Amino acid sequence: MNTVARRWVAVIGIAVAGAATLSGCGVAPWDEAGGSATPTPTASVAPTPIPNDLSGGATARELTAGAVTAEVDYWSTLGMERWTATALKPVSLSMTTTVAPDDGQKVYLQSATMIAVPGTAEADLAPLEAQQDASTVSPGYLVLDPYSYSQTFVTGPVPDEATHVTLQFTFDFLVQTTPTSKEYAKQTATDTLTVALTD
């Protein structure tokens, strides 16, 4: 074997030895635990949306109390974007009733009451003081269609942590037992509105 051939054999031998050495080096640094591994994505939980019965600015309900059916419209003159914890938040309502069977007897509203209950996603907070409109005439306000009743209640400031306000309404009616009678049957209807608060 000449000198050139012997040199090529030596070079090839060194290269093979180097490859063998590298193959025994173990795990590459970037594969070792504790290296800069790609983080595992974690799923984020979206907050539960808060229902808002006045999201369109108004809502209508049909309530039944015994023989009385009440049609109630609710609305607010304060835009929903301004329903904050510290704001004075008005809710207006208008009501008419019908009675069945309709023998000519009248329906009167003795009182309308609203209780505002602030709350968070986890629990209700302490309710605000009840607001009541009690009739100043006897036996009450005539609410038989086409006569109507209208009123505005105002929810005052609530705790900063509140995310919504639940408005609980109670309506007490007196229904004549006959068209000429001065005897009355009492009927009560209840309703609830949930209104979301903004920051």
C-alpha positions as CSV (number, residue, x, y, z in Angstrom):
1,M,0.0,0.0,0.0
2,N,1.5,3.3,-1.0
3,T,1.7,6.4,1.2
4,V,-1.4,8.1,-0.2
5,A,-3.6,5.0,0.3
6,R,-2.3,4.7,3.9
7,R,-3.3,8.3,4.6
8,W,-6.9,7.8,3.3
9,V,-7.3,4.7,5.5
10,A,-6.1,6.8,8.5
11,V,-8.6,9.6,7.7
12,I,-11.5,7.2,7.3
13,G,-10.6,5.5,10.6
14,I,-10.6,8.8,12.5
15,A,-13.9,9.8,11.0
16,V,-15.5,6.4,12.0
17,A,-14.1,6.7,15.5
18,G,-15.4,10.3,15.8
19,A,-18.9,9.2,14.7
20,A,-18.8,6.4,17.3
21,T,-17.8,8.8,20.0
22,L,-20.6,11.2,19.1
23,S,-23.2,8.4,19.0
24,G,-22.3,7.6,22.6
25,C,-22.7,11.1,23.9
26,G,-26.2,10.4,25.3
27,V,-29.3,12.6,25.0
28,A,-28.8,16.0,23.3
29,P,-29.1,18.9,25.6
30,W,-32.3,20.2,24.0
31,D,-33.9,16.8,24.7
32,E,-33.0,16.7,28.3
33,A,-35.7,17.2,31.0
34,G,-35.6,20.7,32.2
35,G,-34.7,22.1,28.9
36,S,-36.7,24.7,27.0
37,A,-39.6,22.3,26.3
38,T,-42.6,23.6,24.4
39,P,-45.3,24.6,27.1
40,T,-48.4,22.5,27.1
41,P,-51.4,24.8,26.3
42,T,-54.0,25.1,29.1
43,A,-57.7,25.5,28.4
44,S,-59.1,28.8,29.7
45,V,-62.6,28.8,31.1
46,A,-64.8,31.5,29.7
47,P,-67.0,33.4,32.3
48,T,-70.6,32.4,32.3
49,P,-72.6,35.1,30.6
50,I,-75.0,37.0,32.8
51,P,-78.6,37.0,31.6
52,N,-80.2,40.4,31.1
53,D,-84.0,40.6,30.7
54,L,-83.7,44.2,29.6
55,S,-80.9,43.7,27.1
56,G,-83.2,45.0,24.4
57,G,-84.3,47.9,26.5
58,A,-87.7,46.5,27.4
59,T,-89.5,43.3,28.0
60,A,-93.2,42.1,28.4
61,R,-94.6,39.5,30.7
62,E,-98.0,37.8,31.1
63,L,-98.7,36.9,34.8
64,T,-101.6,34.8,36.1
65,A,-103.1,35.1,39.5
66,G,-106.2,33.1,39.9
67,A,-108.9,34.6,37.6
68,V,-106.7,37.6,36.9
69,T,-104.3,37.8,33.9
70,A,-101.9,40.8,34.0
71,E,-100.0,42.1,31.0
72,V,-96.9,43.9,32.2
73,D,-94.4,45.9,30.2
74,Y,-91.1,46.8,31.7
75,W,-88.4,49.2,30.5
76,S,-85.6,51.5,31.7
77,T,-84.9,55.0,30.6
78,L,-81.2,54.4,31.6
79,G,-79.2,52.7,28.9
80,M,-77.9,49.3,29.8
81,E,-74.3,50.4,29.4
82,R,-74.9,52.9,32.3
83,W,-76.3,50.2,34.7
84,T,-73.3,50.4,37.0
85,A,-73.1,49.4,40.7
86,T,-73.1,53.0,41.8
87,A,-75.8,54.4,39.5
88,L,-79.4,55.1,40.3
89,K,-81.1,52.5,38.0
90,P,-84.8,53.1,37.2
91,V,-87.2,50.5,36.0
92,S,-90.7,51.5,34.8
93,L,-93.7,49.3,34.3
94,S,-97.2,49.6,32.9
95,M,-99.9,47.1,33.6
96,T,-103.5,46.2,32.5
97,T,-105.5,43.1,33.5
98,T,-108.3,40.9,32.3
99,V,-110.5,38.6,34.4
100,A,-112.0,35.2,33.4
101,P,-114.8,34.5,33.4
102,D,-115.7,38.2,32.7
103,D,-119.0,38.8,34.3
104,G,-118.5,42.5,34.6
105,Q,-116.6,42.5,37.9
106,K,-113.6,44.9,38.3
107,V,-110.0,44.3,39.2
108,Y,-108.1,46.6,41.6
109,L,-104.4,46.7,42.4
110,Q,-103.9,47.1,46.1
111,S,-100.1,47.3,46.0
112,A,-97.0,46.9,43.9
113,T,-93.7,46.0,45.6
114,M,-90.2,45.7,44.2
115,I,-87.1,44.2,46.1
116,A,-83.7,44.6,44.4
117,V,-81.3,41.8,45.2
118,P,-77.7,42.4,43.9
119,G,-75.6,39.3,43.3
120,T,-72.4,37.8,41.9
121,A,-71.8,34.6,39.9
122,E,-71.5,32.7,43.2
123,A,-74.2,34.0,45.4
124,D,-76.9,36.7,46.2
125,L,-75.9,39.6,48.3
126,A,-78.0,41.5,50.9
127,P,-81.2,42.8,49.3
128,L,-81.9,46.5,49.2
129,E,-84.9,47.9,51.1
130,A,-88.2,47.0,49.6
131,Q,-90.1,49.7,47.6
132,Q,-93.8,49.6,47.7
133,D,-96.6,51.6,46.0
134,A,-99.7,51.0,48.1
135,S,-103.0,52.3,46.9
136,T,-104.2,55.5,48.5
137,V,-107.8,54.8,47.4
138,S,-110.2,52.0,48.4
139,P,-110.3,49.2,47.3
140,G,-107.3,50.0,45.1
141,Y,-106.2,51.2,41.7
142,L,-108.5,50.1,38.9
143,V,-106.4,48.1,36.5
144,L,-109.0,46.3,34.4
145,D,-108.4,46.9,30.7
146,P,-108.6,49.6,29.3
147,Y,-107.5,51.2,32.6
148,S,-103.8,50.8,33.3
149,Y,-101.3,51.2,36.1
150,S,-97.9,52.8,35.7
151,Q,-95.0,53.2,38.1
152,T,-91.2,53.6,38.2
153,F,-89.0,52.0,40.8
154,V,-85.4,53.0,41.3
155,T,-82.6,50.6,42.3
156,G,-79.9,52.4,44.3
157,P,-76.2,51.8,44.6
158,V,-75.1,48.2,45.2
159,P,-71.8,46.6,46.2
160,D,-69.0,47.0,43.7
161,E,-68.6,43.2,43.4
162,A,-72.2,42.8,42.2
163,T,-72.4,41.6,38.6
164,H,-76.2,41.8,38.3
165,V,-79.4,42.8,40.1
166,T,-82.5,40.6,40.4
167,L,-85.7,42.6,40.7
168,Q,-88.5,40.8,42.5
169,F,-92.0,42.2,41.9
170,T,-95.2,41.4,43.8
171,F,-98.6,42.6,42.7
172,D,-101.6,42.3,45.0
173,F,-105.0,42.4,43.4
174,L,-108.6,42.6,44.6
175,V,-111.3,41.1,42.4
176,Q,-115.0,41.8,42.9
177,T,-116.9,38.6,43.6
178,T,-119.8,40.0,41.5
179,P,-120.2,43.2,39.5
180,T,-122.2,44.9,42.2
181,S,-120.5,43.3,45.3
182,K,-118.4,45.1,47.9
183,E,-116.8,41.8,48.7
184,Y,-113.4,41.0,47.1
185,A,-111.1,38.1,46.5
186,K,-107.4,38.7,46.9
187,Q,-105.0,37.4,44.2
188,T,-101.2,37.8,44.1
189,A,-98.9,37.7,41.1
190,T,-95.1,37.7,41.2
191,D,-92.4,38.3,38.6
192,T,-88.6,38.5,38.5
193,L,-86.2,40.4,36.2
194,T,-82.5,39.9,36.1
195,V,-80.5,42.9,34.8
196,A,-76.7,42.7,34.2
197,L,-74.4,45.4,35.6
198,T,-71.5,47.0,33.7
199,D,-68.1,48.0,35.1
